[in-house]
């Protein structure tokens, strides 16, 4: 899909109308918003009411009842990485023009999503298990404490490996901001929320550099606005 075709189609993404505080700013529609903002592509956001994501309509376009989806024309895509790559293909702002550079971006995207993110997601799940053990059917909430050190070691190892490769560089590919940086930073923000970047000054610098980008700030503000607007509806009903 090239930029001309993409521009002619109305672009819509889905997002939650509200999430609990610990998830705000981390829901994966932020990745699509950021990519669209960087690409300068107009888009609309369809809010999905919390608790309705597994109803038939959302399941018809996202088979796991998750957020986000990307619709441009007659087709709908799901999985944040796939959606962001499609957006990147529509804009020179996010991908180098040469095949070697694009291949490197694709490799780093998969590295972020398949290698760096899983151990971070495990740490996040342990946080949820400990916070609400009954919701997840966990009889012994203390079991989380037994698992956490090993899970943390796995996450820290991946972060260190990436930090060793990144070094003092500001970008992963082509000496400029690309979709590779966008996805990697989005994943590293999970680590930051779990206080896993405290001993990685290079990674913290890398995250801070790119989250200061105007497009990121617009994307984040766009995600947080409906959370504020709808908070009273959810927080008063429990």
N, C-alpha and C positions, 0 to 999 in steps of 0.2 A: 504494500500500500504506500503510494508516494504522497508527498505533502499536498499536491493538488487534489487528489481524490479524497484524502482525509478532510481537507478543508471544506469540501462541498457537502459533507455529511454532518448532520447534527450529532454532537458527541455528548453522551450522557454517562455518568458514573453513578454507582450506588454507594450510599454511606449510611451509617446508623444515625438516628436522630438524637441518641444519647447513649453514653457508656459510663460506667463508674469512673471515679476520679483517677484511679491508678492506671486506667487504660487510655485516658484522654491524651491525645497527641501521639499515640502509638498505633491506632487502628490503621489497617493497611490501605485504606482509600487515600491516605496521605501521600503514598508513593505515586499514585496516579495523578492526584492534584498537583504535586510538585512537578512531575514530568510535563503535564499539560501547561503549567505556568512557565516553565523553562522554554517550552516549545512555542509559547505564544499562541496556543490554540484555544479558542473559546470552547466552553463546555458548560453543561448543566449538571446539577446534582439532584438525584432522586433519593430522598430520605426514606429509609426503611425503619419503621417503628420497632423499638427494642422489644423482643419477644415474638415478633412476627416473621423473623428471618427464615424459619423452617416451614412456613405456609407455602401452599402450592405455587403461587406466582413467583416467589423468589427462588424456590427450588427448581422451577422450570428453566431458569437461566443460570443458576449456580447450584450444581447438583449436591453440594454439601451444605447448602443453606448458609453460606458465608457472605462476607463483604470483602472486597468490592466486585463489581462487574463493570465492563466497559462496552457500551453500545455505540456503534458508528454505522448508520445505515441499517440494513436488515439483520446484521449479525451481532451477536453478543459474545464477548469473551469473558473468561474468569481466570483466576489466579493472578495475583498482583504482578509477578514477574513477567508473565506473558503479556499482560495488558501494557505494562510500562515499555516492554520491548516494541510492541506495536506502535506506541506513541513515539518512541525514539526513532523508529523507521520513517516517521512522517516529518522529521525535523532535523536539519543539519546542526541544530544547537546541541543535540545530545549524542550524535554519532560522528566519528571521523568519516571522511569520504573514501578512504582506501580500505580494501578488503582486510588487510592484515590488522588494521586498527579496529575494525568492526568485529573481527574474530576475537581480538583481545577483550573487547568490551563484553562480548557474549560469554567468554570464559570467566571473567571476573563477576559477572552477574550470577552465573551458576555457582561460583565459589561462595559468594555472599549468601545465596539462598540455600544451598545444599551442604555447605561445609561449615560456615561460620554461624549461621542462624540456628540450626538444630540444637546444639548444646545450650544456646541462650534460651531457646524456647523451653528446653527441659527445666532450666532454672526458673523460668517464669511459671511453669506449671507447678513446680514445687511450692512456689509462693502462693499460688491459688489453693493448692491442696492444704497447706498449713492454715491459710486464712479461713477457708470454709470446708473443713473435712467432711462434714455431713452431706454437703451438696454433692460431693464426689463419691460418697459411699465409703469413706475411709474410716474405719473403726478406731485405728490408733494414729492420731495426729502426730504423735511423737516419732513415728517411723520416718517422717520427712527429714528430721534432724540427722538420722542415720545415713540417708541417701545424699543429702546436700553436699557434704565435703567432696565426694567422688564426682558428683555432677559439676561442682564448681571447678574442680581441677581440670575437667575436660573442657569447660568453657574458657578458662584462663589459658590453657594450652593453645587453643585455636586463636585467641586474641594475640598471644605472644608470637605465634607463627606469622600472623598477618602483619603485626607491627614490625617484625624483622624484615619482611619484604618491603613494606611501605617506607620505612626509615623516615627521613625528613621530607620526603616528597609531598607535594600538595595534590597530585593527581595520579591516577592509576594508568591512564592511557593517553597518549598523544600530547602530553604536557598541557592539557586543558581539561576543564570540567566536561565529563561525559556521563552517560547513563550508568557506567560502571561505578563512578563515584556516588551517584544518586542512590543506587540500590545498596551499596556498601555502607554508606552513611546511615541510611534508613535502618539497616540491621544493627549497626553499632549503637544507635540510639537505644535499642533494647538493652544492650550491655550497660550503657550509661544509667538507665533507669534502675538497674540492678546493682549499681555501685561497683561495676566490674572494670571501669576505666581509671580508677583512682591511681593505679600503679602503671599506667600506660600514657605518659604525657604526650607522646607522638600521636597516639590514636585520639586522645582528647583534643589536641590541636587540630587534627584533621577533621573531626566532627564539628568543632566550633567554627572552623573556617567556612565550611559549606552550609551549615545551618544559619549562617549570617547572610546567605544569599537572599536578595529580595523575593525571588520566586518561592523559596522555602517558607519565608515568613508569611507570604500571602496564602500559601497552601495550608499552613498550620492555622492561621487565623480563620480560614474557611472551614476547617474541620471543627474547630472549637466553638464557633459561633452558635450552631444549633444545639450543642451540648448545654451552653449557658441558657439558651432560650427555653429548652425543654426540661431543664433540671427540676423545676418545681413539680412537674407532672409525675416524675419518677421518684423523687426523693420524698414526696409526701405520701405516696401510695406504697412505698417500700418495695 
